[in-house]
Amino acid sequence: MKALLPRPLFLLASFVVAVQAKVYERCELAKRLKDHGMDSYQGYSLANWVCLAFFESSFDTEAVARNKDGTHNFGIFQINSGWWCTYSDTASDNLCEIDCQELLHPGIEHDILCAKRIVEDPQGMAVWDEWKTHCENQNLTEWVKGCHL
C-alpha cells in the first residue's frame, strides 16, 4: 500500500528540499565574492571576506547561531537579527531591510548586499568578533592562494 503525504506536508517537504544549504569550497566562494565586487570593498581585501566567512560559518549558507541576548546570526557571514535583518518576533533595526531567512539560501547575493551595508558603518569588519580574532592584522594570502582569480 502506497502512503501519501497530506498536501500541506508534501508542499513543506518539497520546500525543504528546494532550499538546501550549500557549503562553499574556499576558491568557489572567493570567485563568487570577487564577481560581486567584494575585493577591496571599503578597503577590505577578498582574503578578508573569505577568512571572515570561514570563521563565522565554515562557508555554510545555512548556518544559524542563537546568541545569549535572544538574537540570531544567519548565513555565511552570520548576520545578526538584532541589527541587520528581521526574524520572527525579535526586535530588529533591520538596517539591511531584509528577512533573515533570505540569508540562508545557497545563492549569497542577499548576504553580500547586507555585508556591504555592514562594513559601510564606522566599525567596518570589526563588527564581526571572529574577524577581529582570526583575520584582522593577519597575513591572509593563504585564503585566496591557488584560486586563479
C-alpha positions as CSV (number, residue, x, y, z in Angstrom):
1,M,0.0,0.0,0.0
2,K,1.4,3.4,-1.0
3,A,1.3,6.0,1.7
4,L,0.7,9.6,0.6
5,L,1.6,12.7,2.5
6,P,-1.2,15.2,3.1
7,R,-0.9,18.1,0.6
8,P,0.4,20.7,3.0
9,L,3.0,18.3,4.4
10,F,4.1,17.4,0.8
11,L,4.5,21.1,-0.1
12,L,6.6,21.7,3.0
13,A,8.8,18.7,2.2
14,S,9.3,20.0,-1.3
15,F,10.3,23.4,0.0
16,V,12.8,22.0,2.4
17,V,14.5,20.1,-0.4
18,A,14.5,23.2,-2.6
19,V,16.4,25.4,-0.2
20,Q,19.1,23.0,1.0
21,A,22.3,24.5,2.3
22,K,25.3,25.0,0.3
23,V,28.8,24.7,1.8
24,Y,31.2,26.5,-0.5
25,E,34.7,25.5,-1.3
26,R,37.2,28.2,-0.5
27,C,38.1,29.2,-4.1
28,E,34.5,28.8,-5.2
29,L,33.5,31.4,-2.6
30,A,36.4,33.7,-3.4
31,K,35.3,33.7,-7.0
32,R,31.7,34.4,-6.1
33,L,32.7,37.2,-3.8
34,K,35.0,38.7,-6.4
35,D,32.3,38.6,-9.0
36,H,30.1,40.6,-6.7
37,G,32.6,43.3,-6.1
38,M,33.9,42.3,-2.7
39,D,37.6,42.6,-3.5
40,S,38.7,45.8,-1.8
41,Y,35.2,46.8,-0.9
42,Q,35.5,49.5,1.7
43,G,39.2,48.8,1.7
44,Y,38.9,45.1,2.7
45,S,40.7,42.5,0.6
46,L,39.0,39.5,-0.9
47,A,41.1,37.4,1.5
48,N,39.5,39.2,4.5
49,W,36.0,38.2,3.3
50,V,36.9,34.6,2.8
51,C,38.6,34.5,6.2
52,L,35.5,36.0,7.8
53,A,33.2,33.5,6.1
54,F,35.3,30.6,7.2
55,F,35.4,31.6,10.9
56,E,31.8,32.7,11.0
57,S,30.1,29.8,9.2
58,S,32.7,27.4,7.8
59,F,31.4,28.6,4.4
60,D,27.9,27.1,5.2
61,T,25.0,29.2,3.8
62,E,22.5,27.6,6.2
63,A,24.4,28.4,9.4
64,V,22.3,29.8,12.3
65,A,23.5,30.6,15.8
66,R,21.5,31.7,18.8
67,N,23.0,34.5,20.9
68,K,22.6,35.0,24.7
69,D,20.6,38.1,24.1
70,G,17.9,36.2,22.1
71,T,19.1,37.4,18.7
72,H,20.3,35.0,16.0
73,N,23.1,35.1,13.4
74,F,22.3,33.9,9.9
75,G,24.1,32.7,6.8
76,I,27.6,32.6,5.5
77,F,28.6,35.9,7.3
78,Q,26.5,35.2,10.4
79,I,24.5,38.5,10.1
80,N,22.7,39.4,13.3
81,S,18.9,39.7,13.6
82,G,19.1,42.4,16.2
83,W,20.6,44.9,13.9
84,W,20.7,43.9,10.3
85,C,17.7,41.6,9.4
86,T,14.3,40.8,10.8
87,Y,13.5,37.4,12.3
88,S,10.3,36.1,13.9
89,D,9.1,38.5,16.6
90,T,12.6,39.6,17.6
91,A,13.1,43.3,17.8
92,S,15.4,44.5,15.0
93,D,16.6,47.7,13.4
94,N,16.6,45.7,10.1
95,L,19.3,48.0,8.7
96,C,19.7,45.7,5.6
97,E,15.9,45.8,5.1
98,I,15.7,42.0,4.7
99,D,14.1,39.0,6.3
100,C,16.9,36.9,7.9
101,Q,15.6,33.7,6.2
102,E,16.8,35.2,2.9
103,L,20.4,34.9,4.2
104,L,20.1,31.1,4.3
105,H,19.7,30.5,0.6
106,P,22.5,28.8,-1.4
107,G,22.8,32.0,-3.6
108,I,24.6,34.5,-1.4
109,E,23.6,37.7,-3.1
110,H,21.5,38.9,-0.2
111,D,24.3,38.1,2.2
112,I,26.8,40.1,0.1
113,L,24.5,43.1,-0.1
114,C,24.0,43.1,3.6
115,A,27.7,42.6,4.4
116,K,28.4,45.6,2.1
117,R,25.9,47.7,4.1
118,I,27.5,46.5,7.4
119,V,31.1,47.5,6.5
120,E,29.9,50.9,5.5
121,D,29.4,51.7,9.2
122,P,32.3,53.1,11.2
123,Q,33.2,49.8,12.8
124,G,33.7,48.2,9.4
125,M,34.6,44.5,9.6
126,A,35.3,44.9,13.3
127,V,31.6,44.3,13.9
128,W,32.4,40.6,13.5
129,D,34.2,39.2,16.5
130,E,35.5,36.2,14.6
131,W,37.1,38.5,12.0
132,K,38.8,40.5,14.8
133,T,40.1,37.4,16.5
134,H,41.2,35.4,13.4
135,C,41.7,37.7,10.4
136,E,42.4,41.3,11.5
137,N,46.1,42.2,11.0
138,Q,47.0,38.7,9.8
139,N,48.7,37.6,6.6
140,L,45.6,36.4,4.8
141,T,47.2,35.4,1.4
142,E,46.6,31.7,2.0
143,W,42.8,32.3,1.9
144,V,42.9,33.1,-1.9
145,K,46.1,31.3,-2.8
146,G,45.7,29.0,-5.8
147,C,42.2,30.3,-6.6
148,H,43.1,31.6,-10.1
149,L,41.2,34.8,-9.7
